[in-house]
Amino acid sequence: MVVVKSKGLLSILTFSEKRKDILFLLEEKPCTLSDIKDYFNVSSPEISPRIKEMLACNLIAKTDKNYQITPIGRAIITHFRPFLEIIETIENNESFWEDHYLGDIPQKMLDDLRDLKDCKVLSGSIENIYESHKIFTENISRSSHLKGVSSIFIPTYPDFVVGMAERNVPTSLILTEKVFNKVRDEHRDKLEFYLKSPNTELFVVDDVKIAFVVTDVFFSMSLFFNPEAYDPRDDLVGYDPSALKWGSDLFDHYKEMSTKITSI
């Protein structure tokens, strides 16, 4: 067991927002004291003690009038930034990560959770819990391809997916066995049309507690409160490239576990 004490380099960076920000600033370029004061809009008495502490720890060095990051400082910040980013990712949507079941998100994906830093939670009201699905369909209408995993059945989705197949939108879906059986039993004609379409794929996976789609436009994920209770109100939505890649990698993870369906 490793015990980390709050002293030395650890406290220099974690107990002061200003010291951390100075290090990030000097990572970009050397700065004079005036440059640093102007950047943070502070006086010398406010910033000078922070600089002295960082000089003493060999995080920064002074050459002539400029302060610059040291090789040690640069090495530390290389590992420190991902730590800060994953903390920020969790804090940005803290209740979403705290309140939901994460057991079916593989650890390797949770390790890269900072890729979802810019995602936002869209919540439907109690009166209209599927309001977020309106945004969902609007985003899909702008997408040129779609990949998704579903462990839930929403009555409007078979028609929606068939519509995408009719428009020849490349679509790859992974359904849990229970959802697949329901679609096969209640929407057999639509399922057959989907399977016969030229740009579609369908896979079946054992029971998982997650639902998400990823396209070239957006990533949207909904989770369960626990393995028995799905949350229909909250969707985590992102549009930046890192979120799209994270969602695509998660899809590939489940695709490797799935069985391809070519006919029924």
C-alpha positions, 0 to 999 in steps of 0.5 A: 500500500502506497501512502501519499503525504501532502507535502513537497511537490505534491502540495506545491501543485495540488494545494495552490491553483495559482502555482499550477496555473503558473506552471501551465503558463510557463510550459507554453513559453518563458515569461518575465515577472511582469508577463506573469502578473499581467496574465493573472492580473495580480500584484507582485506580493500575491505572485512572488511567494508562489514563484519562490516556492516553485523555484525552490522545488526546481519546477521553474528556473530563472534565466536573466529576466525570464522564468521558464519551466525546468525539465523536471517541471515539464516531466511532472506536468506531462503526468499531472495534466491527465490527472487534472483532466479526469478530475475535471471530467467527473466534476463537470457531471458529478451526479451523472457518474455518482448516480449511475451503474458503471459496471458495464463500462470496461476499465480501459474506457474509464481510464480514458474518461477525460476524453468526455471532459466536454460532454454535457448531461441533457435531462428530460423533465418529469413531465416529458422524460423523453425530451432528450430523445428529441435532441437525439433524433435531431442529431442523428438526422444530421449524421452520415453513419451510426453505431449504437448499443441498446439494452432498452427498447423504445417503441419509436426506434424500429421505424426510425432505424428502418428509415435510416436503412431506407436512406442507405445510412451506414448503420451498425447496431448491437442489441442485447438478446432480450431486446433482439427477441422483442424486435424479432417477435413484434417487428419481424418485417422491419427487422428483415428489411433492416438485415437485407439492406446494403449498409446495415449490420446487426449484432447480439450481445449478452445482457449489458446495462448501457445504451449509447450511439456514436456518429460522425456528429455526436455521442450520446450515452444513457445508463442504469441507476443499478442493474435493474433500473434504467434512467430514461431522463439523463443522457451524456452528450458530446460533440468533440472528436475525443468523445466521438472516438471514445464512443467508437472505441466502446462500440468496438469493445462490445462488437468483439463480444457480440454475435453477428446476425445475418438472417432470422 
